[in-house]
Amino acid sequence: MNKDVSDASREFWIEPPELGNKNSRRCLWVERDDIYCFSEDDSDLSDAKPDSAPYLLVGFDTEFKTPSEALTPAEVKESGKARSLILSYQFHAKTSEGLEWSGICCPEGDERITLQDFMIFVFGTGARTHNVRNIPTNVYLVGHFTRADIPAFANFQELTKYMSAVRSTFVTTNDHFQSVGLASVDGEEIKLKVFLRDTMLLTPQSSKSLKALGELVGVEKVELAPDKETYRQIIKNMDKLRHEDWDLFRRYALTDAEICVRYMERVITQYKAVTGKFKVPITLTAIGVDLLLKSWADAGIDHLAVLGQEIVYQEYFNKTKGRFVRKKTAVEIDVVHRETVFVNECYHGGRNEQFWFGPCFSDDWSDFDLSSAYPTAMSLIGLPDWHAIHDSKNLDDFGPETLGFVQVEFEFPAETRYPCLPVRTDNGLIFPLKGISYCAAPELFAARQIGAKLKILHGVIVPVDKSVRVFGEFIKDCINKRLDAGSKTLEGLFWKEISNSTYGKTAQGLQEKRVYDMRDKDTRILPASPITSAYFASYITSFTRAVLSEILNSIPRDKMVFSCTTDGFLSNLTDAEAEVVQQGPLVRLYSSQRQILTGDSTVLERKHAVKRPLGWRTRGQATLIPGDDFSDSLVDGSVFHIVLAKGGIFTAPEFEDDVAQNAEIVRMFFSRTPESRIEVLAKTGVRDMVEHDADLVEKVFSKRLNMEFDWKRCPHAAVESRTYSHLAFSTRPWNSKEQFFAIRAYWTEFENNDPQCLKTLESLEEFSSYAEARSFVGTTEAKYLRKNNGAVNRLRLQLCRAYKKAAAGLKPKMKGLTDQKFADLLVSIGIPCTKADVENGKKRVFNPHSCPPTDQVKSLLNSLKEHLEDLDVDLFLYDAADVNPIHITSSTVCPFIQRVD
């Protein structure tokens, strides 16, 4: 080989060095004639290219061995510690002309190659080994979960300048890798435009694994072992497999790279089929936006008119061009912009509440979901007439289909079980009996049905043309294409994901969400999408919550709701009762829209059925007694007889399926203590990789196990289950958000003083007593309450002082009392007291009106007055005329609590 070739070439181990094959090290290089270089006219082709622009798909993957033990967060930050041993780099390449080739190379020791080296390997293998010519310089580098593989390149830190972190993985968004240049043996540098894509961002939720992707595209992923445990051990020790069974290792590695290419081909084909254009998209939701905009254009609808926007031109200085340039930007028209901040306050997420704490009673519990909730709600929105936007405080102007938004003062009847007007807090939405809510028209309509007293403080209405449902045809088309393709096919799953996920783009950027910026190594606010609209997102989520609320409030009072999560709820409704609760006007509207979209008017779908659930907080539910197992008959293969929502709690990897994880979660709940902690096994994140040059390795950290109630509802009636020896209570709504804020603060105070878990009836009663007493006093006066039985202790102190100081109708030796007899009298009515307590009363002055007037305190004083009729009861109690005390338990009979065994 001559000197020029040597300088522009790279040697690669085509087989691992330990195999000892002297011919396995091969020199590869690139010549100018190997490459198709664009002319001056097409050198600036962007990501969206015409069919005439050739491109190269390169599916890539790496195999590596991670450290044998998980690292602590501190160890991850240590330079070079969070590193894997790279075992191989592999690819499968295919040109837009249909030429294909693949290759695998193995570094020696802890050697790593750069992205440039890898591209030499790809291009050189094609040219030198497979005689491929005219290889395009527009390259789409496609991986499956690129966060695992991109850090394996030696120049990873340089690459971070051009990548973005999208859903915790790496892609190029607005740019390509500008630093990828290949030195040819002809002495000319060839610039590549390498765009990074991740199939994880383009896969349906039900098919995230590479194995599932392979099944979708007809490429069977190579199985390393028949059972999961053996497979895990092999994956942890891929270096051993490489050494002992190179053929299996090679087939496994190359197949993964091929699956990426095959899947991306299908996505490109699908995109072109529905848009008529070539594009290698970044995410499925981005495809959805493109298709939606196209559907509007095809229908002759101006997307700016739909969104209430107009085009403006802004000037900025372009450093590259050295001059000012004009940039075209879509902005809201004035009449829309004026109300956007207000309407944004009306945008909330799903309704998520836990209505029961602890083990529930046995019954037939069904987990119901609204069928395709968000797409259905989207499809109702008519074409807005933005220039006719106007104010209104007339309740009759706000119907279920009105694109209207209000700030409303409300009060529901006291017996309302499930109030429906959302109030935003730092801890999520709550639904109190009274307060001020920002919401859209559907929830206002639902509140009127329940009998709420309503006063609109500010209201805005955007008139719409209902004959033009701006999302309706798009959603209907997605559904029809899914049905035509078949629910289990790639195309069917593609269309399901498109219709379900496009809603999220209407809400992107409305509430501050920060994402990690790899270039600045800091977080930035997630920007709006091309279809972001506070008006649309607020209506869509409001309609979904309103339909759910209408159903909840139609449930017979002898039946209950265990929990509510976004667009579903768990209840002991029978099938017949479930039909009855679907007769309200909102549900009928929902049903008729489902009929229009799908030809099926079904509103509720049963997802799971269990016999006895366990609950602790929002999105925290498990199953104590499973339901009948119908898993084999379910098309999606889900576990029908288990309800499990872990509420952010990590379970160890050995608990693989829902059944095993459920059993572990149940064990955690009943065995928890204030000192309980869980070991969280996670993977290094984007920030770890960028700032600490880490690979994708396991890290472990410990955190406190929190399975306590979140207080979004007020405990109503409680019992201690004999079967599980654990507290259980039903709930009712808070009167106001102020009560919710107060109870969370009181619980923090109470727990900080004496960390504990709510596991017994006694523990709840202690906190109930504390919270009631605490609601009467300010923070500075609450120190004496930071004990169990604080209000009673305070009363004992003041009674002893009054007795020794002859105050409040008491005096020493009255009615023959001695200090001991006075102490015995207090004990007899339920106030713990000793002779020493009475004697100490003479050391301090009596403080009138210093005892919280809790029900318990007033009852004790009244009992004492029966023995000492001169006792001035009112002189001991705070003047609480303006105080709304918090009672977190009730003596009211609860039919559901009575069923807990």
Summary of the structure (lengths in Angstrom):
residues: 901
radius of gyration: 33.6
end to end distance: 84.9
largest distance: 119.9
contacts: 2924
relative contact order: 0.08
helix: 39%
strand: 24%
